[in-house]
Amino acid sequence: MVSVQQGRWLWRCGHKHGIQLDSTFNTVRSRFSVFTICVAHASGYLPCAWFITSDECTETIAYCLKTLVQRLADDMYEPMSDTWYPSVAMIDCSKSETNALRMVLPGTKVFWCQWHVLKAMRENVWSKLPTSATRQKVQDDLHTLVRWYHPDDDAKGNVEWWQK
């Protein structure tokens, strides 16, 4: 689902720029997931496209993304000859979203949200580490990795949350 104005925003703010893709996975009682694609705009983040699926398989997400790209090409929201593609996509830690984006938009760099990565570490790894010294070492190494990859972002809030 995309309105004319949202299509324009996708072209102006998402094409050769960045998008965010997120879903309602495990947050609603329904067995359906709602995916939202947002772009950064001077006024903040703008939701521009949605799709509803009965599963979160790579093939399903890829089909929806292909449909969006085709719709943007068919409707020609902007007088461009390019195929719409964002240079960067920010997602949570979803392998199926990562694979779908790589299939449909191979030139797009996919980044996992720092908060979601730290949350996954906390929920899935932390309790499996044998000692507090090992936990501290992993925590320090992870913080170093985040600081190395994003030197201007100290990730203080995310790392403090993870340490709780």
C-alpha positions in Angstrom: 0.0 0.0 0.0 1.5 3.3 -1.2 -0.2 6.6 -1.8 1.1 9.0 -4.5 2.7 11.3 -1.9 4.4 8.3 -0.2 5.7 7.1 -3.6 7.2 10.6 -4.0 8.9 10.4 -0.6 10.3 6.9 -1.4 11.9 8.4 -4.6 13.1 11.6 -3.0 14.2 10.4 0.4 14.8 6.6 -0.1 16.2 6.3 -3.6 20.0 6.2 -3.3 19.5 7.1 0.4 18.3 5.0 3.3 15.1 3.2 4.4 14.0 1.4 7.5 12.1 -1.9 7.3 10.3 -3.2 10.4 7.5 -5.7 11.1 5.1 -6.5 13.9 6.5 -10.0 14.3 5.3 -11.4 17.6 3.8 -8.1 18.8 0.2 -8.7 17.8 -2.2 -11.6 18.5 -2.9 -12.0 14.8 -0.9 -14.5 12.8 -0.3 -11.8 10.2 2.7 -9.4 10.2 2.5 -5.8 9.0 5.8 -4.5 7.5 6.4 -0.8 7.4 9.0 1.0 5.2 10.1 4.4 6.4 12.4 7.1 5.0 14.3 9.9 6.8 12.9 13.4 6.0 13.7 16.8 7.3 10.6 16.6 9.5 11.5 13.1 10.8 10.9 9.6 9.7 8.0 9.1 7.3 6.1 5.8 6.9 5.8 5.3 3.1 4.8 1.7 2.4 3.2 -1.2 4.1 2.6 -4.8 3.3 0.7 -7.5 5.3 1.9 -11.1 5.2 0.8 -14.4 6.7 4.4 -15.4 7.3 7.9 -13.8 7.5 9.6 -16.1 5.0 12.3 -14.7 2.8 10.3 -15.5 -0.4 7.2 -13.7 0.9 9.1 -10.6 1.9 11.0 -10.6 -1.4 7.8 -10.9 -3.3 6.4 -7.8 -1.5 9.6 -5.8 -2.0 9.6 -6.7 -5.8 6.0 -5.6 -6.0 6.9 -2.3 -4.4 9.9 -1.7 -6.7 7.8 -2.5 -9.7 5.0 -0.2 -8.5 7.5 2.6 -8.1 8.8 2.0 -11.6 5.3 1.7 -13.2 3.8 4.7 -11.5 6.8 6.9 -12.2 6.4 9.1 -9.2 9.5 11.0 -10.3 10.7 11.6 -13.8 13.7 9.2 -13.4 14.9 6.4 -15.6 16.6 4.6 -12.7 15.2 1.6 -10.9 14.3 2.6 -7.4 16.8 1.3 -4.8 18.0 2.6 -1.4 21.7 2.5 -0.8 21.1 1.5 2.9 18.4 -0.5 4.7 18.2 -0.6 8.5 16.4 -3.6 9.9 16.2 -5.6 13.1 18.1 -8.9 13.4 15.9 -10.7 10.8 17.7 -13.2 8.6 14.6 -13.4 6.3 14.5 -9.6 5.8 18.2 -9.5 5.2 18.0 -12.3 2.6 15.0 -10.7 0.9 16.6 -7.3 0.7 19.8 -8.9 -0.8 17.7 -10.8 -3.4 15.6 -7.9 -4.5 17.9 -5.0 -3.9 21.4 -6.5 -4.3 23.1 -3.0 -4.3 21.6 -2.1 -1.0 23.8 -2.4 2.2 21.8 -4.0 5.0 22.5 -2.9 8.6 21.1 -4.5 11.7 19.8 -2.1 14.3 22.2 -1.8 17.2 19.5 -2.0 19.8 18.1 -5.2 18.3 21.5 -6.8 18.1 22.2 -6.1 21.7 18.8 -7.3 22.7 19.4 -10.6 20.8 22.8 -11.0 22.6 21.2 -10.4 25.9 18.3 -12.8 25.3 20.2 -15.6 23.5 23.8 -15.5 24.5 24.3 -13.9 27.9 22.8 -16.7 30.0 24.9 -19.3 28.1 28.2 -17.7 29.0 29.8 -19.7 31.9 31.3 -17.0 34.2 30.9 -13.4 35.0 34.4 -12.8 33.7 33.5 -14.3 30.4 30.3 -12.2 30.3 32.4 -9.1 31.0 34.9 -9.9 28.3 32.1 -10.4 25.7 30.4 -7.2 26.8 33.7 -5.3 26.5 34.4 -6.8 23.1 30.9 -6.0 21.8 31.1 -2.4 23.0 34.5 -2.1 21.3 33.1 -3.5 18.1 30.2 -1.1 18.2 32.5 1.8 18.9 34.9 0.7 16.0 32.0 0.5 13.6 30.3 3.7 14.7 33.0 5.9 16.1 30.8 8.9 16.4 28.1 7.0 18.4 29.2 5.8 21.8 26.1 3.6 22.0 26.0 4.5 25.7 22.3 4.1 26.1 22.1 0.8 24.3 25.1 -0.7 26.1 23.9 0.5 29.5 20.5 -1.1 28.8 22.2 -4.4 27.8 24.2 -4.5 31.0 21.1 -4.5 33.1 
